[in-house]
Amino acid sequence: DQQVKQNSPSLSVQEGRISILNCDYTNSMFDYFLWYKKYPAEGPTFLISISSIKDKNEDGRFTVFLNKSAKHLSLHIVPSQPGDSAVYFCAASARGGGKLIFGQGTELSVKP
Amino acid sequence: GAVVSQHPSRVICKSGTSVKIECRSLDFQATTMFWYRQFPKQSLMLMATSNEGSKATYEQGVEKDKFLINHASLTLSTLTVTSAHPEDSSFYICSARDPGAGGGETQYFGPGTRLLVL
């Protein structure tokens, strides 16, 4: 049972435009959500997170939105840059549980 | 963000040998570390949770006698792949939870170790 889903395996965006990566979850016990960026043969790099008590968190070009009723979160990157090209994973955890449950990842390609 | 190192970055070994991978949190103390495995084009699969001073908790389907985990200090966890076989070839990644970040829920990842068993 895939508790965290990223239904788009890939996304292509023009440089300067907005990238929107989506993530859905099924477990209502999840209360902390994270986005990671990963290059091949490297470990994931933490980007941004959001607690379930919020519906938006912003850090520079990155904004994460959380819609608890829809069990959906999204990562907005604006403006997109070629260096943003990577695989993006969303992850979720239930406070106190410690484990992160990852989605399958979305490969973002930002074209000049 | 917090820094987690992993050593070695790449290892090639013969079938039947054991390989030890180290994971260190460099600028924070981590009571909990995690070990993941990633196959090509797939997501990260949690193998086990490593707790300082106690036994590791393994995920279903992960052989604890094959993947030995030791969390000897608040900054070091080791994963030993015993009697490695070619099917153990994979990318192994550790993470450490920083208690001072994100309410203690944010995990920071090491750079990963590529294991190739011949």
gemmi code that builds the backbone of each chain (N, CA, C; Angstrom):
import gemmi

chains = {
    "A": [
        ("ASP", (0.856, -1.190, 0.000), (0.000, 0.000, 0.000), (0.896, 1.245, 0.000)),
        ("GLN", (0.781, 2.040, -1.026), (1.601, 3.223, -1.169), (0.934, 4.357, -0.407)),
        ("GLN", (1.486, 4.717, 0.742), (0.853, 5.740, 1.567), (1.143, 7.148, 1.086)),
        ("VAL", (2.251, 7.301, 0.360), (2.612, 8.600, -0.190), (2.808, 8.410, -1.691)),
        ("LYS", (2.108, 9.203, -2.475), (2.134, 9.008, -3.919), (2.500, 10.285, -4.651)),
        ("GLN", (3.394, 10.139, -5.594), (3.681, 11.206, -6.536), (3.319, 10.643, -7.901)),
        ("ASN", (2.220, 11.082, -8.419), (1.655, 10.440, -9.606), (2.327, 10.845, -10.910)),
        ("SER", (3.100, 11.928, -10.853), (3.787, 12.348, -12.080), (5.243, 11.925, -12.001)),
        ("PRO", (5.674, 10.974, -12.804), (7.076, 10.556, -12.749), (8.033, 11.610, -13.296)),
        ("SER", (7.512, 12.511, -14.133), (8.398, 13.521, -14.704), (7.625, 14.802, -14.982)),
        ("LEU", (8.388, 15.893, -15.047), (7.803, 17.207, -15.307), (8.852, 18.037, -16.036)),
        ("SER", (8.444, 18.699, -17.105), (9.353, 19.556, -17.848), (8.826, 20.979, -17.836)),
        ("VAL", (9.704, 21.911, -17.492), (9.291, 23.307, -17.325), (10.326, 24.210, -17.986)),
        ("GLN", (9.864, 25.333, -18.500), (10.777, 26.309, -19.094), (11.416, 27.156, -17.993)),
        ("GLU", (12.666, 27.477, -18.178), (13.368, 28.339, -17.224), (12.583, 29.629, -16.984)),
        ("GLY", (12.493, 30.031, -15.710), (11.786, 31.255, -15.375), (10.324, 31.043, -15.029)),
        ("ARG", (9.789, 29.900, -15.459), (8.379, 29.615, -15.156), (8.257, 28.930, -13.804)),
        ("ILE", (7.022, 28.682, -13.409), (6.772, 28.008, -12.139), (6.766, 26.487, -12.334)),
        ("SER", (7.399, 25.788, -11.400), (7.321, 24.322, -11.350), (6.402, 23.960, -10.202)),
        ("ILE", (5.465, 23.088, -10.461), (4.547, 22.622, -9.416), (4.629, 21.105, -9.343)),
        ("LEU", (5.108, 20.624, -8.199), (5.216, 19.185, -7.982), (4.175, 18.784, -6.956)),
        ("ASN", (3.476, 17.701, -7.235), (2.350, 17.296, -6.412), (2.604, 15.991, -5.667)),
        ("CYS", (1.917, 15.862, -4.549), (2.082, 14.687, -3.700), (0.764, 14.435, -2.965)),
        ("ASP", (0.340, 13.203, -2.913), (-0.878, 12.835, -2.194), (-0.540, 11.789, -1.143)),
        ("TYR", (-1.281, 11.801, -0.064), (-1.048, 10.804, 0.976), (-2.383, 10.238, 1.458)),
        ("THR", (-2.306, 9.077, 2.069), (-3.538, 8.414, 2.500), (-3.660, 8.306, 4.012)),
        ("ASN", (-2.546, 8.363, 4.708), (-2.558, 8.133, 6.156), (-2.858, 9.433, 6.902)),
        ("SER", (-3.989, 9.496, 7.562), (-4.393, 10.721, 8.265), (-3.561, 10.971, 9.517)),
        ("MET", (-2.718, 10.003, 9.894), (-1.846, 10.194, 11.049), (-0.591, 11.008, 10.703)),
        ("PHE", (-0.319, 11.153, 9.421), (0.844, 11.957, 9.028), (0.623, 13.410, 9.456)),
        ("ASP", (1.632, 13.992, 10.091), (1.480, 15.383, 10.503), (2.717, 16.235, 10.211)),
        ("TYR", (3.656, 15.665, 9.489), (4.842, 16.434, 9.126), (5.256, 15.981, 7.737)),
        ("PHE", (5.503, 16.961, 6.873), (5.756, 16.652, 5.467), (7.019, 17.376, 5.004)),
        ("LEU", (7.782, 16.701, 4.171), (9.060, 17.242, 3.747), (9.226, 17.047, 2.237)),
        ("TRP", (10.005, 17.924, 1.647), (10.420, 17.764, 0.257), (11.940, 17.672, 0.205)),
        ("TYR", (12.412, 16.701, -0.586), (13.834, 16.511, -0.783), (14.142, 16.559, -2.271)),
        ("LYS", (15.350, 16.999, -2.571), (15.847, 17.045, -3.941), (16.990, 16.045, -4.029)),
        ("LYS", (17.031, 15.289, -5.111), (18.068, 14.263, -5.212), (18.653, 14.203, -6.616)),
        ("TYR", (19.986, 14.189, -6.644), (20.706, 13.940, -7.886), (21.111, 12.474, -7.922)),
        ("PRO", (21.349, 11.909, -9.100), (21.782, 10.511, -9.191), (23.039, 10.255, -8.374)),
        ("ALA", (23.090, 9.131, -7.718), (24.253, 8.695, -6.943), (24.611, 9.663, -5.813)),
        ("GLU", (23.633, 10.400, -5.338), (23.833, 11.263, -4.177), (22.701, 11.057, -3.194)),
        ("GLY", (22.921, 11.456, -1.941), (21.840, 11.398, -0.977), (20.872, 12.547, -1.186)),
        ("PRO", (19.628, 12.399, -0.727), (18.647, 13.481, -0.851), (19.073, 14.712, -0.047)),
        ("THR", (18.749, 15.862, -0.571), (19.019, 17.132, 0.112), (17.703, 17.719, 0.578)),
        ("PHE", (17.633, 18.047, 1.856), (16.415, 18.615, 2.414), (16.139, 19.989, 1.819)),
        ("LEU", (14.906, 20.210, 1.406), (14.526, 21.502, 0.823), (13.657, 22.318, 1.763)),
        ("ILE", (12.528, 21.756, 2.123), (11.545, 22.511, 2.882), (10.575, 21.530, 3.516)),
        ("SER", (9.986, 21.944, 4.622), (9.035, 21.076, 5.305), (7.831, 21.889, 5.759)),
        ("ILE", (6.813, 21.174, 6.183), (5.622, 21.834, 6.701), (4.955, 20.945, 7.729)),
        ("SER", (4.516, 21.561, 8.795), (3.774, 20.852, 9.821), (2.287, 20.904, 9.479)),
        ("SER", (1.541, 19.947, 9.982), (0.116, 19.887, 9.657), (-0.694, 21.026, 10.264)),
        ("ILE", (-0.082, 21.791, 11.154), (-0.815, 22.927, 11.727), (-0.779, 24.133, 10.795)),
        ("LYS", (0.008, 24.029, 9.733), (0.097, 25.121, 8.770), (-0.456, 24.674, 7.424)),
        ("ASP", (-0.740, 25.634, 6.555), (-1.142, 25.268, 5.200), (-0.176, 25.810, 4.155)),
        ("LYS", (0.829, 26.548, 4.628), (1.795, 27.102, 3.681), (3.100, 27.379, 4.407)),
        ("ASN", (4.194, 27.086, 3.728), (5.506, 27.455, 4.238), (6.372, 27.874, 3.057)),
        ("GLU", (7.063, 28.991, 3.249), (7.812, 29.566, 2.137), (9.271, 29.747, 2.521)),
        ("ASP", (10.170, 29.433, 1.585), (11.587, 29.633, 1.822), (12.227, 29.990, 0.478)),
        ("GLY", (12.417, 31.282, 0.278), (13.009, 31.723, -0.980), (12.132, 31.378, -2.168)),
        ("ARG", (12.692, 30.660, -3.116), (11.937, 30.301, -4.320), (11.002, 29.107, -4.101)),
        ("PHE", (11.091, 28.501, -2.952), (10.336, 27.281, -2.674), (9.181, 27.565, -1.718)),
        ("THR", (7.999, 27.082, -2.102), (6.825, 27.184, -1.248), (6.122, 25.842, -1.230)),
        ("VAL", (5.787, 25.383, -0.042), (5.026, 24.150, 0.072), (3.631, 24.488, 0.584)),
        ("PHE", (2.645, 23.912, -0.062), (1.247, 24.086, 0.313), (0.704, 22.749, 0.789)),
        ("LEU", (-0.082, 22.811, 1.865), (-0.681, 21.599, 2.406), (-2.194, 21.758, 2.468)),
        ("ASN", (-2.893, 20.818, 1.880), (-4.354, 20.775, 1.939), (-4.738, 19.500, 2.670)),
        ("LYS", (-4.981, 19.641, 3.969), (-5.215, 18.449, 4.791), (-6.516, 17.741, 4.427)),
        ("SER", (-7.526, 18.503, 4.085), (-8.806, 17.857, 3.772), (-8.682, 16.982, 2.527)),
        ("ALA", (-7.839, 17.427, 1.592), (-7.635, 16.652, 0.372), (-6.464, 15.686, 0.505)),
        ("LYS", (-5.755, 15.738, 1.607), (-4.538, 14.943, 1.815), (-3.597, 15.129, 0.636)),
        ("HIS", (-3.296, 16.387, 0.395), (-2.500, 16.746, -0.778), (-1.523, 17.843, -0.402)),
        ("LEU", (-0.305, 17.710, -0.899), (0.645, 18.801, -0.759), (1.340, 19.044, -2.085)),
        ("SER", (1.834, 20.255, -2.222), (2.522, 20.595, -3.466), (3.726, 21.460, -3.156)),
        ("LEU", (4.700, 21.384, -4.019), (5.899, 22.209, -3.940), (5.929, 23.108, -5.165)),
        ("HIS", (6.010, 24.412, -4.906), (6.100, 25.378, -5.983), (7.515, 25.935, -6.016)),
        ("ILE", (8.093, 25.952, -7.192), (9.420, 26.537, -7.373), (9.267, 27.663, -8.397)),
        ("VAL", (9.556, 28.887, -7.939), (9.430, 29.999, -8.868), (10.452, 31.083, -8.552)),
        ("PRO", (11.189, 31.580, -9.538), (11.245, 31.069, -10.899), (12.103, 29.808, -10.979)),
        ("SER", (11.772, 28.921, -11.863), (12.550, 27.690, -12.039), (13.864, 28.001, -12.739)),
        ("GLN", (14.892, 27.268, -12.328), (16.222, 27.447, -12.897), (16.738, 26.093, -13.392)),
        ("PRO", (17.616, 26.093, -14.386), (18.156, 24.807, -14.872), (18.787, 23.972, -13.768)),
        ("GLY", (19.391, 24.610, -12.784), (19.994, 23.900, -11.663), (18.992, 23.196, -10.769)),
        ("ASP", (17.709, 23.492, -10.973), (16.666, 22.805, -10.202), (16.371, 21.421, -10.770)),
        ("SER", (16.909, 21.122, -11.922), (16.669, 19.824, -12.553), (17.216, 18.709, -11.665)),
        ("ALA", (16.330, 17.833, -11.230), (16.683, 16.754, -10.300), (15.428, 15.928, -10.060)),
        ("VAL", (15.550, 14.909, -9.228), (14.379, 14.154, -8.791), (13.928, 14.716, -7.445)),
        ("TYR", (12.658, 14.988, -7.319), (12.094, 15.544, -6.099), (11.220, 14.493, -5.413)),
        ("PHE", (11.513, 14.268, -4.130), (10.746, 13.316, -3.344), (9.961, 14.063, -2.277)),
        ("CYS", (8.704, 13.719, -2.110), (7.993, 14.166, -0.928), (8.027, 13.028, 0.076)),
        ("ALA", (7.957, 13.395, 1.339), (8.002, 12.412, 2.405), (7.079, 12.864, 3.527)),
        ("ALA", (6.603, 11.901, 4.287), (5.680, 12.205, 5.373), (6.028, 11.379, 6.596)),
        ("SER", (5.724, 11.928, 7.749), (5.929, 11.173, 8.980), (4.807, 11.466, 9.960)),
        ("ALA", (4.601, 10.519, 10.853), (3.655, 10.700, 11.951), (4.486, 11.023, 13.183)),
        ("ARG", (4.202, 12.158, 13.796), (5.023, 12.620, 14.926), (5.160, 11.531, 15.979)),
        ("GLY", (6.401, 11.328, 16.385), (6.672, 10.291, 17.363), (7.066, 8.985, 16.721)),
        ("GLY", (6.692, 8.818, 15.454), (7.029, 7.570, 14.762), (8.427, 7.582, 14.204)),
        ("GLY", (8.859, 8.761, 13.765), (10.222, 8.899, 13.280), (10.432, 8.512, 11.843)),
        ("LYS", (9.743, 7.493, 11.362), (9.991, 7.009, 10.011), (9.449, 7.981, 8.980)),
        ("LEU", (10.215, 8.161, 7.925), (9.740, 8.924, 6.787), (9.239, 7.939, 5.736)),
        ("ILE", (8.079, 8.228, 5.209), (7.538, 7.447, 4.106), (7.678, 8.301, 2.852)),
        ("PHE", (8.372, 7.779, 1.852), (8.673, 8.550, 0.660), (7.722, 8.220, -0.479)),
        ("GLY", (7.483, 9.232, -1.300), (6.815, 9.003, -2.566), (7.810, 8.459, -3.575)),
        ("GLN", (7.313, 8.221, -4.783), (8.148, 7.572, -5.795), (9.104, 8.542, -6.477)),
        ("GLY", (8.871, 9.826, -6.277), (9.734, 10.824, -6.887), (9.188, 11.354, -8.201)),
        ("THR", (9.494, 12.614, -8.478), (9.165, 13.250, -9.753), (10.444, 13.851, -10.308)),
        ("GLU", (10.770, 13.493, -11.525), (11.975, 14.035, -12.145), (11.639, 15.350, -12.839)),
        ("LEU", (12.216, 16.418, -12.341), (11.980, 17.753, -12.890), (13.103, 18.112, -13.849)),
        ("SER", (12.715, 18.581, -15.013), (13.678, 19.053, -15.996), (13.340, 20.497, -16.320)),
        ("VAL", (14.265, 21.400, -16.053), (14.058, 22.816, -16.349), (14.921, 23.167, -17.548)),
        ("LYS", (14.254, 23.550, -18.613), (14.959, 23.795, -19.871), (15.254, 25.276, -20.056)),
        ("PRO", (16.477, 25.590, -20.488), (16.860, 27.004, -20.690), (16.027, 27.655, -21.793)),
    ],
    "B": [
        ("GLY", (21.909, 23.596, 6.556), (21.336, 22.423, 7.179), (22.398, 21.561, 7.829)),
        ("ALA", (21.959, 20.571, 8.579), (22.872, 19.675, 9.266), (23.627, 18.801, 8.271)),
        ("VAL", (24.824, 18.373, 8.679), (25.681, 17.608, 7.776), (25.807, 16.178, 8.265)),
        ("VAL", (25.613, 15.263, 7.327), (25.768, 13.841, 7.600), (26.761, 13.286, 6.594)),
        ("SER", (27.762, 12.597, 7.089), (28.749, 12.008, 6.188), (28.584, 10.497, 6.148)),
        ("GLN", (29.081, 9.904, 5.066), (28.987, 8.474, 4.893), (30.297, 7.999, 4.292)),
        ("HIS", (30.760, 6.835, 4.770), (32.033, 6.318, 4.266), (31.986, 4.802, 4.212)),
        ("PRO", (32.436, 4.171, 3.138), (32.994, 4.793, 1.943), (31.889, 5.258, 1.000)),
        ("SER", (32.260, 5.996, -0.009), (31.282, 6.446, -0.990), (31.011, 5.356, -2.022)),
        ("ARG", (32.019, 4.513, -2.209), (31.864, 3.436, -3.184), (32.713, 2.249, -2.741)),
        ("VAL", (32.167, 1.062, -2.879), (32.938, -0.125, -2.521), (32.596, -1.271, -3.467)),
        ("ILE", (33.640, -1.962, -3.879), (33.486, -3.163, -4.706), (34.072, -4.325, -3.922)),
        ("CYS", (33.324, -5.388, -3.787), (33.822, -6.521, -3.010), (33.454, -7.828, -3.698)),
        ("LYS", (34.112, -8.870, -3.244), (33.820, -10.194, -3.772), (32.648, -10.805, -3.022)),
        ("SER", (31.942, -11.661, -3.704), (30.814, -12.345, -3.090), (31.281, -13.139, -1.877)),
        ("GLY", (30.553, -13.044, -0.784), (30.887, -13.775, 0.426), (31.616, -12.948, 1.472)),
        ("THR", (32.090, -11.794, 1.093), (32.782, -10.940, 2.053), (31.785, -10.019, 2.741)),
        ("SER", (32.249, -9.384, 3.827), (31.402, -8.444, 4.560), (31.881, -7.023, 4.324)),
        ("VAL", (30.957, -6.118, 4.301), (31.258, -4.712, 4.036), (30.640, -3.849, 5.123)),
        ("LYS", (31.440, -2.926, 5.658), (30.926, -2.023, 6.697), (30.818, -0.618, 6.137)),
        ("ILE", (29.679, 0.015, 6.372), (29.434, 1.392, 5.944), (29.203, 2.238, 7.195)),
        ("GLU", (29.882, 3.378, 7.262), (29.752, 4.262, 8.417), (28.910, 5.483, 8.074)),
        ("CYS", (28.124, 5.907, 9.043), (27.298, 7.102, 8.909), (27.545, 7.984, 10.125)),
        ("ARG", (27.920, 9.235, 9.869), (28.225, 10.137, 10.968), (27.440, 11.442, 10.846)),
        ("SER", (26.905, 11.896, 11.956), (26.338, 13.248, 12.011), (27.460, 14.158, 12.491)),
        ("LEU", (27.771, 15.186, 11.688), (28.986, 15.964, 11.947), (28.771, 17.157, 12.880)),
        ("ASP", (27.574, 17.724, 12.886), (27.389, 18.935, 13.683), (26.177, 18.869, 14.590)),
        ("PHE", (25.698, 17.663, 14.833), (24.616, 17.507, 15.798), (24.639, 16.074, 16.313)),
        ("GLN", (23.986, 15.872, 17.424), (23.898, 14.532, 17.986), (22.587, 13.900, 17.566)),
        ("ALA", (22.685, 12.688, 17.109), (21.516, 12.002, 16.568), (21.237, 10.736, 17.362)),
        ("THR", (20.194, 10.761, 18.144), (19.833, 9.546, 18.867), (19.237, 8.510, 17.924)),
        ("THR", (18.750, 8.980, 16.809), (18.137, 8.067, 15.842), (18.715, 8.304, 14.457)),
        ("MET", (19.140, 7.224, 13.842), (19.596, 7.264, 12.457), (18.824, 6.208, 11.681)),
        ("PHE", (18.793, 6.370, 10.389), (18.018, 5.471, 9.542), (18.897, 4.976, 8.403)),
        ("TRP", (18.633, 3.779, 7.964), (19.339, 3.215, 6.806), (18.334, 2.892, 5.707)),
        ("TYR", (18.648, 3.388, 4.509), (17.786, 3.193, 3.345), (18.586, 2.490, 2.246)),
        ("ARG", (17.811, 1.973, 1.323), (18.396, 1.354, 0.146), (17.620, 1.883, -1.055)),
        ("GLN", (18.331, 2.176, -2.122), (17.644, 2.650, -3.313), (18.093, 1.864, -4.530)),
        ("PHE", (17.131, 1.281, -5.218), (17.403, 0.619, -6.482), (17.211, 1.639, -7.604)),
        ("PRO", (17.844, 1.387, -8.758), (17.755, 2.348, -9.859), (16.314, 2.705, -10.200)),
        ("LYS", (16.069, 3.973, -10.378), (14.775, 4.497, -10.807), (13.655, 4.224, -9.782)),
        ("GLN", (14.027, 3.935, -8.557), (13.010, 3.662, -7.549), (13.164, 4.603, -6.354)),
        ("SER", (12.191, 4.557, -5.485), (12.222, 5.423, -4.313), (13.148, 4.834, -3.247)),
        ("LEU", (13.314, 5.574, -2.182), (14.134, 5.100, -1.070), (13.323, 4.106, -0.242)),
        ("MET", (13.944, 2.986, 0.057), (13.285, 1.970, 0.868), (13.940, 1.932, 2.238)),
        ("LEU", (13.158, 2.195, 3.274), (13.697, 2.159, 4.625), (14.022, 0.725, 4.998)),
        ("MET", (15.262, 0.506, 5.461), (15.671, -0.831, 5.888), (15.507, -0.987, 7.397)),
        ("ALA", (15.998, 0.021, 8.133), (15.993, -0.126, 9.587), (16.189, 1.224, 10.240)),
        ("THR", (15.735, 1.288, 11.480), (15.920, 2.463, 12.325), (16.960, 2.111, 13.372)),
        ("SER", (17.986, 2.937, 13.448), (19.100, 2.686, 14.358), (18.985, 3.610, 15.563)),
        ("ASN", (18.887, 3.038, 16.736), (18.728, 3.811, 17.957), (19.982, 3.687, 18.812)),
        ("GLU", (20.501, 4.833, 19.240), (21.717, 4.843, 20.041), (21.491, 4.099, 21.344)),
        ("GLY", (22.349, 3.137, 21.603), (22.295, 2.395, 22.843), (21.289, 1.272, 22.899)),
        ("SER", (20.601, 1.020, 21.817), (19.647, -0.099, 21.814), (19.654, -0.783, 20.456)),
        ("LYS", (18.898, -1.861, 20.361), (18.873, -2.619, 19.114), (18.140, -1.851, 18.021)),
        ("ALA", (18.570, -2.126, 16.806), (17.914, -1.494, 15.668), (16.548, -2.123, 15.422)),
        ("THR", (15.688, -1.348, 14.817), (14.362, -1.841, 14.442), (14.348, -2.030, 12.932)),
        ("TYR", (14.102, -3.244, 12.502), (14.159, -3.566, 11.083), (12.771, -3.551, 10.456)),
        ("GLU", (12.723, -3.130, 9.202), (11.461, -3.155, 8.463), (11.179, -4.592, 8.008)),
        ("GLN", (9.930, -4.812, 7.733), (9.516, -6.149, 7.313), (10.254, -6.554, 6.044)),
        ("GLY", (10.764, -7.770, 6.049), (11.454, -8.281, 4.868), (12.950, -8.027, 4.861)),
        ("VAL", (13.446, -7.270, 5.817), (14.887, -6.996, 5.891), (15.521, -7.953, 6.895)),
        ("GLU", (16.526, -8.701, 6.445), (17.153, -9.706, 7.307), (18.117, -9.043, 8.282)),
        ("LYS", (17.804, -9.099, 9.555), (18.651, -8.429, 10.544), (20.001, -9.114, 10.707)),
        ("ASP", (20.070, -10.401, 10.410), (21.357, -11.094, 10.539), (22.269, -10.805, 9.346)),
        ("LYS", (21.672, -10.341, 8.284), (22.467, -10.014, 7.111), (22.913, -8.553, 7.126)),
        ("PHE", (22.042, -7.705, 7.602), (22.336, -6.268, 7.660), (22.456, -5.870, 9.138)),
        ("LEU", (23.694, -5.946, 9.619), (23.934, -5.671, 11.039), (24.099, -4.172, 11.252)),
        ("ILE", (23.372, -3.651, 12.225), (23.427, -2.221, 12.506), (23.891, -2.010, 13.930)),
        ("ASN", (24.851, -1.092, 14.056), (25.362, -0.731, 15.369), (25.358, 0.785, 15.498)),
        ("HIS", (24.766, 1.275, 16.573), (24.704, 2.728, 16.804), (25.474, 2.989, 18.087)),
        ("ALA", (26.810, 3.048, 17.933), (27.686, 3.035, 19.092), (27.715, 4.360, 19.845)),
        ("SER", (27.441, 5.454, 19.147), (27.505, 6.758, 19.803), (26.423, 7.654, 19.212)),
        ("LEU", (26.318, 8.851, 19.749), (25.284, 9.776, 19.270), (25.610, 10.366, 17.908)),
        ("THR", (26.795, 10.057, 17.380), (27.162, 10.606, 16.073), (27.559, 9.541, 15.066)),
        ("LEU", (27.470, 8.274, 15.430), (27.943, 7.227, 14.532), (27.021, 6.024, 14.527)),
        ("SER", (26.632, 5.621, 13.326), (25.923, 4.363, 13.129), (26.628, 3.618, 12.002)),
        ("THR", (26.723, 2.300, 12.134), (27.349, 1.503, 11.081), (26.388, 0.429, 10.588)),
        ("LEU", (26.478, 0.175, 9.294), (25.721, -0.898, 8.655), (26.727, -1.878, 8.074)),
        ("THR", (26.642, -3.126, 8.494), (27.518, -4.154, 7.954), (26.694, -5.131, 7.127)),
        ("VAL", (27.048, -5.222, 5.856), (26.400, -6.197, 4.978), (27.236, -7.472, 5.068)),
        ("THR", (26.699, -8.493, 5.691), (27.459, -9.714, 5.915), (27.275, -10.690, 4.756)),
        ("SER", (28.344, -11.402, 4.436), (28.317, -12.389, 3.363), (27.571, -11.838, 2.141)),
        ("ALA", (28.117, -10.768, 1.623), (27.440, -10.050, 0.536), (27.336, -10.910, -0.724)),
        ("HIS", (26.229, -10.752, -1.413), (25.990, -11.417, -2.678), (25.657, -10.380, -3.741)),
        ("PRO", (25.772, -10.749, -5.013), (25.495, -9.758, -6.072), (24.143, -9.058, -5.933)),
        ("GLU", (23.140, -9.745, -5.416), (21.822, -9.103, -5.275), (21.800, -8.028, -4.187)),
        ("ASP", (22.876, -7.967, -3.379), (22.984, -6.900, -2.382), (23.542, -5.621, -2.988)),
        ("SER", (23.983, -5.701, -4.224), (24.502, -4.510, -4.892), (23.401, -3.464, -4.960)),
        ("SER", (23.702, -2.280, -4.475), (22.681, -1.245, -4.404), (23.316, 0.055, -3.927)),
        ("PHE", (22.488, 1.064, -3.791), (22.902, 2.355, -3.249), (22.329, 2.440, -1.846)),
        ("TYR", (23.204, 2.512, -0.855), (22.773, 2.556, 0.535), (22.951, 3.986, 1.064)),
        ("ILE", (21.903, 4.491, 1.693), (21.923, 5.868, 2.184), (21.494, 5.879, 3.643)),
        ("CYS", (22.217, 6.649, 4.445), (21.810, 6.800, 5.834), (21.248, 8.200, 6.041)),
        ("SER", (20.483, 8.346, 7.084), (20.005, 9.669, 7.474), (20.048, 9.765, 8.989)),
        ("ALA", (20.062, 10.990, 9.463), (20.046, 11.231, 10.897), (19.006, 12.286, 11.192)),
        ("ARG", (18.297, 12.070, 12.262), (17.263, 13.027, 12.640), (17.870, 14.066, 13.571)),
        ("ASP", (17.734, 15.314, 13.181), (18.266, 16.416, 13.983), (17.201, 16.854, 14.985)),
        ("PRO", (17.428, 16.620, 16.262), (16.412, 16.988, 17.258), (16.157, 18.475, 17.355)),
        ("GLY", (17.074, 19.272, 16.815), (16.916, 20.722, 16.889), (16.269, 21.341, 15.669)),
        ("ALA", (15.860, 20.526, 14.711), (15.293, 21.047, 13.464), (13.920, 20.459, 13.218)),
        ("GLY", (12.998, 21.319, 12.850), (11.662, 20.853, 12.462), (10.959, 20.067, 13.528)),
        ("GLY", (11.099, 20.491, 14.769), (10.452, 19.752, 15.851), (11.035, 18.378, 16.027)),
        ("GLY", (12.242, 18.184, 15.528), (12.886, 16.890, 15.683), (12.469, 15.874, 14.649)),
        ("GLU", (11.743, 16.318, 13.611), (11.250, 15.371, 12.618), (12.045, 15.385, 11.315)),
        ("THR", (12.892, 16.415, 11.128), (13.612, 16.519, 9.862), (14.808, 15.590, 9.849)),
        ("GLN", (14.919, 14.810, 8.796), (16.062, 13.927, 8.616), (17.001, 14.519, 7.576)),
        ("TYR", (18.279, 14.427, 7.862), (19.305, 14.852, 6.931), (20.062, 13.613, 6.458)),
        ("PHE", (20.321, 13.591, 5.160), (20.855, 12.390, 4.542), (22.348, 12.488, 4.252)),
        ("GLY", (22.999, 11.336, 4.320), (24.375, 11.241, 3.873), (24.427, 11.171, 2.362)),
        ("PRO", (25.626, 11.190, 1.801), (25.771, 11.195, 0.343), (25.567, 9.832, -0.303)),
        ("GLY", (25.456, 8.787, 0.506), (25.208, 7.458, -0.046), (26.474, 6.666, -0.293)),
        ("THR", (26.317, 5.353, -0.330), (27.405, 4.418, -0.616), (26.955, 3.467, -1.708)),
        ("ARG", (27.725, 3.444, -2.775), (27.422, 2.519, -3.873), (28.162, 1.217, -3.613)),
        ("LEU", (27.421, 0.151, -3.423), (28.009, -1.168, -3.192), (27.834, -2.024, -4.433)),
        ("LEU", (28.947, -2.577, -4.890), (28.919, -3.522, -6.010), (29.571, -4.824, -5.551)),
        ("VAL", (28.794, -5.883, -5.587), (29.284, -7.193, -5.181), (29.499, -8.037, -6.428)),
        ("LEU", (30.720, -8.486, -6.615), (31.052, -9.254, -7.820), (30.859, -10.749, -7.610)),
    ],
}
model = gemmi.Model(1)
for chain_id, residues in chains.items():
    chain = gemmi.Chain(chain_id)
    for i, (resn, *xyz) in enumerate(residues, 1):
        res = gemmi.Residue()
        res.name, res.seqid = resn, gemmi.SeqId(i, " ")
        for name, pos in zip(("N", "CA", "C"), xyz):
            atom = gemmi.Atom()
            atom.name, atom.element = name, gemmi.Element(name[0])
            atom.pos, atom.b_iso = gemmi.Position(*pos), 0.0
            res.add_atom(atom)
        chain.add_residue(res)
    model.add_chain(chain)
structure = gemmi.Structure()
structure.add_model(model)
structure.setup_entities()
